[in-house]
Amino acid sequence: MTRTRRTTPHLFAQWEQIAERIRKKKRLVFLLDFDGTLVRIAPMPGAVRLDEGTREVLRKLAEHRNVTIAVISGRQRAELRHFIGIHKLKYMGLYGWESNGNKKVPFSVRVTLARTLVELLTELPA
């Protein structure tokens, strides 16, 4: 099986076109990771700190009525709420499975996820 290498242009190389598309939208949804995206990776999980500048940008975006922000992480939802602490954000812990406090993933869903992972690994470049 021959794999073709896919290339995606860097975000900033296309920024003017992207910014124009964003300006035209009536509703924006931001899906953000926590560790390594909103905060720097720390030597200990409890040592992370959200920069005040980042917190202020998130707070301003969250106040906008046409913007939804969801932070998705492998951490538990309670940890995200503790470290970020912005009421209007949506916190999705345990990679999205803990959005309403329910931590149990049904077996059928786990099977589907495993099949999807195998399919993705065979299709995506290494």
C-alpha positions as CSV (number, residue, x, y, z in Angstrom):
1,M,0.0,0.0,0.0
2,T,1.4,3.3,-1.0
3,R,0.8,6.3,1.2
4,T,0.6,9.8,-0.2
5,R,1.9,12.5,2.1
6,R,-0.7,15.1,2.8
7,T,0.5,18.7,3.4
8,T,-1.5,21.4,5.1
9,P,-0.5,25.0,4.7
10,H,0.6,26.8,7.9
11,L,-2.3,28.8,9.5
12,F,-0.4,32.1,9.3
13,A,0.4,31.6,5.6
14,Q,-3.3,31.7,4.9
15,W,-4.3,34.2,7.6
16,E,-5.9,36.9,5.5
17,Q,-8.3,34.4,3.9
18,I,-9.0,32.7,7.2
19,A,-9.6,36.0,9.0
20,E,-12.1,37.1,6.3
21,R,-14.0,33.9,6.6
22,I,-14.1,34.3,10.4
23,R,-15.4,37.9,10.1
24,K,-18.3,36.7,7.9
25,K,-19.5,34.0,10.4
26,K,-22.4,34.8,12.7
27,R,-21.4,32.1,15.2
28,L,-18.0,30.9,16.3
29,V,-17.0,27.8,18.2
30,F,-13.5,27.4,19.6
31,L,-12.5,23.9,20.7
32,L,-9.3,24.2,22.7
33,D,-6.9,21.7,24.4
34,F,-5.6,22.6,27.8
35,D,-2.1,21.1,28.4
36,G,0.4,22.4,25.9
37,T,-2.1,24.8,24.3
38,L,-3.7,27.0,26.9
39,V,-1.0,26.3,29.5
40,R,2.6,25.2,29.1
41,I,3.4,21.6,30.0
42,A,4.5,21.4,33.6
43,P,6.7,18.9,35.4
44,M,3.8,18.0,37.7
45,P,0.1,18.1,36.6
46,G,-0.8,20.5,39.4
47,A,1.9,23.0,38.7
48,V,0.3,24.4,35.5
49,R,-0.8,28.0,35.5
50,L,-3.0,29.9,33.0
51,D,-1.3,33.1,32.0
52,E,-3.4,36.1,32.9
53,G,-3.3,37.5,29.4
54,T,-4.7,34.2,28.1
55,R,-7.4,34.2,30.8
56,E,-8.4,37.7,29.8
57,V,-8.7,36.8,26.1
58,L,-10.8,33.7,27.0
59,R,-13.0,35.8,29.4
60,K,-13.6,38.4,26.7
61,L,-14.4,35.8,24.0
62,A,-16.7,33.9,26.5
63,E,-18.7,37.1,27.1
64,H,-19.4,37.5,23.4
65,R,-23.0,36.2,22.7
66,N,-22.0,34.6,19.4
67,V,-19.0,32.7,20.7
68,T,-18.8,29.3,22.3
69,I,-15.6,28.1,23.8
70,A,-15.1,24.5,24.9
71,V,-11.9,23.3,26.6
72,I,-11.3,19.6,26.0
73,S,-8.7,17.7,28.0
74,G,-7.6,14.4,29.3
75,R,-7.8,16.0,32.8
76,Q,-11.0,15.7,34.8
77,R,-13.5,18.4,34.4
78,A,-13.1,19.7,37.9
79,E,-9.4,20.3,37.3
80,L,-10.2,22.3,34.2
81,R,-12.7,24.5,36.1
82,H,-10.2,24.9,38.9
83,F,-7.3,26.0,36.7
84,I,-9.3,28.2,34.3
85,G,-12.2,29.3,36.4
86,I,-14.2,31.1,33.7
87,H,-17.9,30.5,34.2
88,K,-19.1,30.7,30.6
89,L,-16.7,28.2,29.1
90,K,-17.7,24.6,28.5
91,Y,-15.4,22.2,30.2
92,M,-15.0,18.7,28.8
93,G,-12.8,16.5,30.8
94,L,-11.5,13.0,30.1
95,Y,-11.3,13.9,26.3
96,G,-14.9,15.0,26.2
97,W,-16.5,12.1,28.0
98,E,-16.9,14.1,31.2
99,S,-19.0,17.0,30.0
100,N,-21.9,16.5,32.4
101,G,-20.1,14.7,35.2
102,N,-20.7,11.2,33.7
103,K,-17.4,9.3,33.6
104,K,-18.7,6.0,32.2
105,V,-18.2,5.3,28.5
106,P,-20.5,2.5,27.3
107,F,-18.8,-0.6,26.0
108,S,-20.3,-0.2,22.5
109,V,-18.8,3.3,22.3
110,R,-15.4,2.0,23.4
111,V,-15.5,-0.6,20.6
112,T,-16.5,2.0,18.0
113,L,-13.6,4.3,19.2
114,A,-11.1,1.4,19.0
115,R,-12.2,0.6,15.4
116,T,-12.0,4.3,14.5
117,L,-8.5,4.5,15.9
118,V,-7.4,1.5,13.9
119,E,-8.9,3.0,10.7
120,L,-7.2,6.4,11.3
121,L,-3.8,4.8,12.0
122,T,-4.0,3.0,8.7
123,E,-5.0,6.1,6.8
124,L,-2.9,8.8,8.3
125,P,0.7,9.3,7.5
126,A,3.2,8.2,10.1
